[in-house]
Amino acid sequence: MLRKKGTKKNEEGLKTSDRLIRTQLKALIARDLWNTSAYYYIINDINVFVEKALESLDDDSFSRMKIAGIKEIANWQVGSCCAMKSVQRTVLHG
């Protein structure tokens, strides 16, 4: 319909939207199959805030800023994600 009105395709926008839409759908399906944690496990792949937080853990920013306990929290979260990944593999692949 938009093509009939002379609207041009935005290839760059489509590439960005495609990744976001596919990730969102994958996350919603994971939530339906497993739980809300599975949703966030998938959706955080495109979450720039999570990405920056993980970078900060890797470069020791939290220690330099003297934010106590953040590594323990992060390690707990990573452990939870790994456990969920194991459950997913078992369910999917037997």
C-alpha positions as CSV (number, residue, x, y, z in Angstrom):
1,M,0.0,0.0,0.0
2,L,2.8,2.4,0.8
3,R,4.5,1.7,-2.5
4,K,1.4,2.8,-4.3
5,K,1.7,6.2,-2.5
6,G,5.3,6.6,-3.6
7,T,6.9,5.8,-0.2
8,K,10.5,4.5,-0.7
9,K,12.0,1.5,1.0
10,N,14.5,2.4,3.8
11,E,17.0,-0.6,3.6
12,E,19.0,0.5,6.6
13,G,15.8,0.9,8.7
14,L,14.6,-2.5,7.6
15,K,17.9,-4.1,8.7
16,T,17.6,-2.6,12.1
17,S,13.9,-3.3,12.5
18,D,14.4,-6.9,11.3
19,R,16.9,-7.7,14.0
20,L,14.7,-6.1,16.7
21,I,11.5,-7.7,15.5
22,R,13.1,-11.2,15.2
23,T,14.7,-10.9,18.7
24,Q,11.4,-9.7,20.2
25,L,9.5,-12.6,18.7
26,K,12.1,-15.1,19.8
27,A,12.0,-13.7,23.3
28,L,8.2,-13.9,23.4
29,I,8.2,-17.5,22.3
30,A,10.8,-18.3,24.9
31,R,8.7,-16.7,27.6
32,D,5.7,-18.8,26.4
33,L,7.7,-22.0,26.4
34,W,9.7,-21.5,29.6
35,N,9.2,-18.4,31.7
36,T,9.8,-14.7,32.0
37,S,13.5,-15.2,32.7
38,A,13.8,-16.9,29.3
39,Y,12.3,-13.8,27.8
40,Y,14.9,-11.5,29.4
41,Y,17.7,-13.9,28.5
42,I,16.9,-13.5,24.8
43,I,15.9,-9.8,24.8
44,N,19.0,-8.7,26.7
45,D,21.0,-9.6,23.5
46,I,19.7,-6.3,22.1
47,N,19.6,-4.3,25.4
48,V,22.4,-1.7,25.2
49,F,22.2,-1.1,29.0
50,V,22.9,-4.7,29.7
51,E,25.7,-4.7,27.1
52,K,27.3,-1.7,28.8
53,A,27.0,-3.2,32.3
54,L,28.7,-6.4,31.1
55,E,31.5,-4.3,29.6
56,S,31.8,-2.5,32.9
57,L,32.2,-5.8,34.7
58,D,34.9,-6.9,32.3
59,D,36.9,-3.7,32.6
60,D,36.5,-3.6,36.4
61,S,34.6,-0.2,36.3
62,F,32.5,-1.1,39.4
63,S,35.6,-1.8,41.5
64,R,37.2,1.5,40.5
65,M,33.9,3.3,41.4
66,K,33.9,1.3,44.7
67,I,30.5,-0.2,44.1
68,A,30.6,-3.1,46.5
69,G,28.9,-6.4,45.9
70,I,28.1,-5.8,42.2
71,K,30.3,-8.7,41.0
72,E,28.6,-11.1,43.3
73,I,25.2,-10.1,42.0
74,A,26.5,-10.3,38.4
75,N,28.0,-13.8,39.0
76,W,24.7,-14.9,40.5
77,Q,22.8,-13.7,37.4
78,V,25.3,-15.3,35.0
79,G,24.9,-18.6,37.0
80,S,21.1,-18.3,36.7
81,C,21.3,-17.8,32.9
82,C,23.7,-20.8,32.5
83,A,21.3,-23.0,34.5
84,M,18.4,-21.8,32.3
85,K,20.4,-22.5,29.1
86,S,21.0,-26.0,30.3
87,V,17.3,-26.6,30.9
88,Q,16.5,-25.2,27.5
89,R,18.9,-27.5,25.8
90,T,17.5,-30.5,27.7
91,V,13.9,-29.6,26.7
92,L,14.8,-28.8,23.0
93,H,17.2,-31.7,22.4
94,G,16.2,-34.3,24.9
